[in-house]
Amino acid sequence: MIVVSDTSPISNLVLIGRLDILQNLFLQLVIPPKVLMEVQALQDFGVDTSTFEQADWIKVQSPQNAIEVSQLLSEINRGEAEAIVLAEETKAGLLLIDERLGWRVAQRKNIPTVGLLGCLIKSKKVGYIKRVKPVIDDLQSRAGFWVGEELIAKVLNTADE
């Protein structure tokens, strides 16, 4: 199954040193060039991106339909637009995306999506992580990951915590 990712799931896990969560769930991720640039830009803020830079399981692929990418820019940012078009073109089985507007566009195009919190739930269910809550706490405190208390409660309930 092809899995395409937008920036947020990768960058947030890089910020807390847990990119391994995605590696354990997916044998390979495909990202568009803009996502590569956005994750690499974390270096400008002193973030160690070496785990990302060395991740040979993350492949960069350009979307071919530049017109569709341009059209989506009226709704979402370039990274999301490239990821959505790439997911369409590769017939990806899953698109990792957190931003609400991008998620809505992907849903409108019938692209299966999951966010970072969904990845954490699955990681626990398959035994890659013991608990979801400490990872969410790290995401909030170290990565500035914003998520409402109601959603956290729902995620923790789903994860049996």
Secondary structure in CASP SS format (residue, H / E / C, confidence):
PFRMAT SS
TARGET T0000
AUTHOR 0000-0000-0000
METHOD secondary structure of the structure
MODEL  1
M C 1.00
I C 1.00
V E 1.00
V E 1.00
S E 1.00
D C 1.00
T H 1.00
S H 1.00
P H 1.00
I H 1.00
S H 1.00
N H 1.00
L H 1.00
V H 1.00
L H 1.00
I C 1.00
G C 1.00
R C 1.00
L C 1.00
D H 1.00
I H 1.00
L H 1.00
Q H 1.00
N H 1.00
L H 1.00
F C 1.00
L C 1.00
Q C 1.00
L E 1.00
V E 1.00
I E 1.00
P C 1.00
P H 1.00
K H 1.00
V H 1.00
L H 1.00
M H 1.00
E H 1.00
V H 1.00
Q H 1.00
A H 1.00
L H 1.00
Q H 1.00
D H 1.00
F H 1.00
G C 1.00
V C 1.00
D C 1.00
T C 1.00
S H 1.00
T H 1.00
F H 1.00
E H 1.00
Q C 1.00
A C 1.00
D C 1.00
W C 1.00
I E 1.00
K E 1.00
V E 1.00
Q C 1.00
S C 1.00
P C 1.00
Q C 1.00
N C 1.00
A H 1.00
I H 1.00
E H 1.00
V H 1.00
S H 1.00
Q H 1.00
L H 1.00
L C 1.00
S C 1.00
E C 1.00
I C 1.00
N C 1.00
R H 1.00
G H 1.00
E H 1.00
A H 1.00
E H 1.00
A H 1.00
I H 1.00
V H 1.00
L H 1.00
A H 1.00
E H 1.00
E H 1.00
T H 1.00
K C 1.00
A C 1.00
G C 1.00
L E 1.00
L E 1.00
L E 1.00
I C 1.00
D C 1.00
E C 1.00
R H 1.00
L H 1.00
G H 1.00
W H 1.00
R H 1.00
V H 1.00
A H 1.00
Q H 1.00
R H 1.00
K C 1.00
N C 1.00
I C 1.00
P C 1.00
T E 1.00
V E 1.00
G C 1.00
L H 1.00
L H 1.00
G H 1.00
C H 1.00
L H 1.00
I H 1.00
K H 1.00
S H 1.00
K H 1.00
K H 1.00
V C 1.00
G C 1.00
Y C 1.00
I C 1.00
K C 1.00
R C 1.00
V C 1.00
K H 1.00
P H 1.00
V H 1.00
I H 1.00
D H 1.00
D H 1.00
L H 1.00
Q H 1.00
S H 1.00
R H 1.00
A H 1.00
G C 1.00
F C 1.00
W C 1.00
V C 1.00
G C 1.00
E H 1.00
E H 1.00
L H 1.00
I H 1.00
A H 1.00
K H 1.00
V H 1.00
L H 1.00
N H 1.00
T H 1.00
A C 1.00
D C 1.00
E C 1.00
END
